[in-house]
């Protein structure tokens, strides 16, 4: 059964508006451009961001009613006491497309994340990462779980399909949630948002400075698809959710590039705004930096609509705990 709304873009723009009153506070570690924080702020949770990339911090401050500290997060950092900690430690060490150095990778943010949880002792924490972490790094994943449980948390672990939560994209991510009993995860939708619904009329337009694929690129793609026996061309299909957006397939790699085939047969790369919609960012959300930086911010982001659904479950959990303590 489809959701009853007039327009997906209007649905995003309204749902992800940030209310004036926010009843809880969360720290967002490795915050990126603020996709996770946006969903939490829209649900009524104030966020404080920590992120090392300048463009990400500027984007965060521009769109959210919160501060974002431009710092490299380390285990010896101190943080204010809050009820919620959220974040996405850098996933490159555990990505299938990376070198898969895992815990040996200098970019591994888990030691800093764990130490922050130890110091802050929040009521609940949430960590998002690549879905392959539990299988490809089973021993390290068990060590992480044991470490979190030693801090007196029940650890809920699952792989989330983002297209079940108002995100027009087949993105899958691993989510760990540390709580102290009684957390209930958000319920999946029984419908999907298509790329066509998300892009609307943008998909048929030719934007200013459109980046068209050259004939040589088209020939390369044809050879790539033939060699790989591709049954499903990588062009964007408007009748289904988009495939996963990544930094790689937004800003480069012709064979894998997210692109739209126009009615006249030409292909063009999707724009920053189109990529943002497929990642469930509202149109009022503005990205800082050059085009490559903006694509990178979008590709790395947690979809705000999924974050919004998750934040509502966090609020229910905190309110139920408060009720239990007052009973």
C-alpha positions in Angstrom: 0.0 0.0 0.0 1.5 3.3 -1.1 2.0 6.2 1.2 -0.6 8.9 0.8 1.3 12.1 -0.1 1.0 14.5 -3.0 4.6 14.7 -3.9 7.8 13.0 -2.6 9.9 16.2 -2.8 7.3 18.1 -0.8 7.1 15.2 1.6 10.8 15.5 2.2 10.8 19.2 2.5 8.1 19.2 5.1 9.1 16.1 7.1 12.7 17.1 7.5 11.9 20.6 8.7 13.7 21.3 12.0 11.2 22.2 14.8 11.8 25.1 17.2 11.6 22.9 20.3 14.1 20.0 20.7 13.8 17.8 23.8 17.0 15.8 23.7 20.6 16.3 22.7 22.9 14.0 20.6 26.6 14.1 19.8 27.2 13.1 16.1 30.8 11.7 15.7 32.3 11.6 12.2 29.2 13.7 11.3 30.0 14.3 7.6 27.7 16.8 6.0 24.9 16.0 8.6 22.6 13.5 7.0 22.3 11.5 10.2 22.0 14.7 12.3 19.3 16.1 10.0 17.0 13.2 10.6 17.5 13.5 14.3 17.0 17.2 14.4 13.8 16.9 12.3 12.5 14.5 15.0 13.2 16.9 17.8 16.8 16.0 18.9 19.4 18.8 19.0 22.8 17.6 17.6 26.4 18.7 18.1 28.7 17.6 15.3 32.3 16.6 15.2 33.9 16.3 11.8 37.4 16.9 10.3 36.5 17.9 6.7 35.9 21.7 6.3 33.3 21.5 3.6 31.3 19.0 5.6 31.4 21.3 8.7 30.3 24.3 6.6 27.4 22.3 5.1 26.4 21.1 8.6 26.4 24.6 10.1 24.6 26.1 7.1 21.6 23.7 7.3 21.3 22.6 10.9 20.6 24.6 14.0 23.7 23.3 15.6 27.4 23.7 16.0 29.9 21.4 14.2 33.4 21.2 15.5 36.1 20.8 12.9 38.4 18.4 14.6 40.1 15.0 14.0 38.4 12.7 16.5 40.8 10.8 18.7 40.4 8.5 21.7 41.8 11.1 24.1 39.1 13.7 23.3 36.5 14.8 25.9 32.8 15.6 25.1 29.9 17.1 26.9 27.5 14.7 28.7 24.5 13.9 26.5 21.7 11.2 26.4 22.5 10.1 22.8 25.6 9.5 20.7 25.3 8.8 17.0 27.9 8.5 14.3 29.5 6.7 11.4 33.1 5.8 12.0 35.0 5.9 8.6 33.9 2.8 6.6 36.8 2.7 4.1 38.8 0.2 6.3 35.9 -2.3 6.0 34.5 -1.5 2.5 34.5 -4.2 -0.2 35.9 -1.6 -2.6 38.7 -0.6 -0.3 42.0 -2.2 0.6 40.1 -4.0 3.5 42.8 -3.3 6.1 40.1 -3.2 8.7 41.3 -2.5 12.2 44.9 -2.0 11.0 43.7 0.9 8.8 44.7 4.3 10.2 41.3 5.6 9.2 39.5 3.2 11.6 37.3 5.3 13.8 36.0 2.6 16.1 38.6 3.0 18.9 37.6 6.7 19.2 33.9 5.9 19.0 34.2 3.3 21.8 36.2 5.6 24.0 33.6 8.4 23.5 30.9 6.0 24.6 33.0 5.0 27.6 33.4 8.7 28.7 29.9 10.0 27.9 27.9 6.9 29.1 24.8 7.9 27.1 21.4 6.3 27.5 21.6 5.0 23.9 24.2 5.1 21.1 23.9 4.3 17.3 26.7 3.4 15.0 26.3 3.1 11.2 28.8 1.3 8.9 29.2 -0.8 5.8 27.0 -4.0 5.7 29.9 -6.3 5.1 31.7 -5.5 8.4 30.3 -8.5 10.4 31.1 -11.1 7.7 34.4 -9.8 6.3 35.9 -8.9 9.7 34.1 -11.4 12.0 36.7 -11.5 14.7 37.0 -7.7 14.9 33.3 -7.3 14.8 32.9 -9.7 17.8 35.6 -7.8 19.6 33.6 -4.5 19.0 30.4 -6.1 20.3 32.2 -7.5 23.4 33.7 -4.1 24.1 30.4 -2.3 23.9 28.6 -5.0 26.0 31.4 -4.6 28.7 30.1 -1.0 29.0 26.7 -2.4 30.2 24.9 -2.0 26.8 22.6 -4.5 25.1 23.8 -4.3 21.4 21.3 -4.6 18.7 22.8 -5.3 15.3 21.1 -5.5 11.9 21.5 -4.7 8.2 19.1 -2.0 7.1 17.6 -1.8 3.6 17.2 2.0 3.2 14.4 1.6 0.6 12.2 0.4 3.4 12.4 3.8 5.0 11.3 6.4 2.4 14.7 6.4 0.7 14.6 5.9 -3.1 17.7 3.8 -3.2 18.7 0.2 -2.6 21.4 1.1 -0.1 22.1 -1.4 2.6 24.0 -0.5 5.8 24.9 -2.2 9.0 23.6 -0.5 12.1 24.6 -1.2 15.7 22.5 0.3 18.6 23.6 0.2 22.2 20.8 0.5 24.7 19.9 -0.6 28.2 16.8 -2.7 27.5 13.5 -2.0 25.7 14.7 -0.4 22.4 12.3 -1.2 19.5 13.7 -0.5 16.0 11.6 1.3 13.4 9.1 -0.7 11.4 9.8 -1.2 7.7 7.4 0.3 5.1 5.5 -2.0 2.8 6.1 0.3 -0.2 9.1 1.7 -2.2 9.9 5.1 -3.5 11.1 5.0 -7.1 13.9 7.2 -8.7 11.2 8.7 -10.9 9.1 9.8 -7.9 12.2 11.3 -6.3 13.6 13.1 -9.3 10.2 14.2 -10.8 10.6 16.6 -13.7 14.3 17.0 -13.1 14.9 13.6 -14.8 13.6 14.9 -18.2 15.3 18.3 -18.1 18.7 19.3 -19.3 20.3 21.4 -16.5 22.7 24.2 -17.1 26.2 22.9 -17.6 24.9 19.3 -18.0 27.7 16.7 -18.2 26.9 14.5 -21.2 28.7 11.2 -21.8 30.8 11.3 -24.9 30.5 8.7 -27.8 33.7 7.2 -26.5 32.2 6.8 -23.1 29.1 5.2 -24.6 31.3 2.7 -26.5 33.3 1.9 -23.3 30.0 1.3 -21.4 28.7 -1.0 -24.2 31.9 -3.1 -24.1 31.9 -3.2 -20.3 28.3 -4.4 -20.2 28.9 -7.0 -22.9 32.0 -8.3 -21.1 30.3 -8.5 -17.8 27.1 -10.0 -19.3 25.2 -7.2 -17.8 21.4 -8.0 -17.8 20.5 -4.7 -16.1 22.1 -1.6 -17.7 23.5 0.8 -15.1 21.4 3.8 -16.4 19.0 5.1 -13.8 15.6 3.3 -14.0 12.7 5.5 -13.1 10.3 2.7 -12.2 12.4 1.4 -9.2 14.7 2.7 -6.5 18.1 3.8 -7.6 21.1 1.6 -6.9 23.4 2.6 -4.1 25.0 6.0 -4.4 28.7 6.1 -3.6 31.4 8.7 -3.9 32.9 6.6 -6.7 29.8 6.3 -8.9 28.7 9.9 -8.4 31.9 11.7 -9.4 33.7 9.2 -11.6 34.1 5.7 -13.1 32.3 5.9 -16.4 31.1 2.2 -16.3 29.5 2.6 -13.0 28.5 6.3 -13.1 25.0 7.2 -12.1 23.5 8.6 -15.3 20.2 9.4 -16.9 19.3 8.3 -20.5 17.2 11.0 -22.1 14.5 10.4 -24.7 16.8 11.3 -27.5 19.3 8.6 -26.4 21.9 10.8 -24.9 23.2 10.0 -21.4 24.0 12.7 -18.8 25.5 12.4 -15.4 23.1 13.1 -12.6 23.4 16.5 -10.9 24.2 17.3 -7.2 20.6 18.0 -6.6 19.4 14.8 -8.2 21.9 12.8 -6.1 20.8 14.6 -3.0 17.1 13.7 -3.7 18.1 10.0 -4.2 19.8 10.2 -0.8 16.6 11.7 0.6 17.9 15.2 1.3 15.2 17.9 1.0 15.7 20.5 -1.7 16.3 23.3 0.9 19.5 21.5 2.0 22.5 23.2 0.5 26.0 21.7 0.1 29.2 23.7 0.4 32.4 23.2 -1.6 33.0 22.4 -5.3 31.1 19.8 -7.2 33.4 16.9 -6.4 33.2 17.8 -2.7 29.4 18.0 -2.8 29.2 14.6 -4.5 31.5 13.1 -1.9 29.4 14.5 0.9 26.3 13.0 -0.5 27.8 9.6 -1.3 29.2 9.4 2.3 26.0 10.5 4.0 23.4 8.6 6.0 20.1 9.1 4.3 18.2 11.7 6.4 14.8 10.0 6.0 16.1 6.7 7.5 17.7 8.8 10.2 14.4 10.4 10.9 12.6 7.0 11.4 15.5 5.9 13.6 15.3 9.0 15.7 11.6 8.5 16.4 12.4 5.1 17.8 15.1 6.6 20.0 12.7 9.2 21.3 10.1 6.4 22.1 12.9 4.5 23.9 14.0 7.5 26.0 10.4 8.4 26.9 9.6 4.8 27.9 12.8 4.7 30.1 11.7 8.0 31.8 8.3 6.6 32.4 9.7 3.4 33.9 11.9 5.5 36.3 8.9 7.6 37.4 6.7 4.6 37.9 
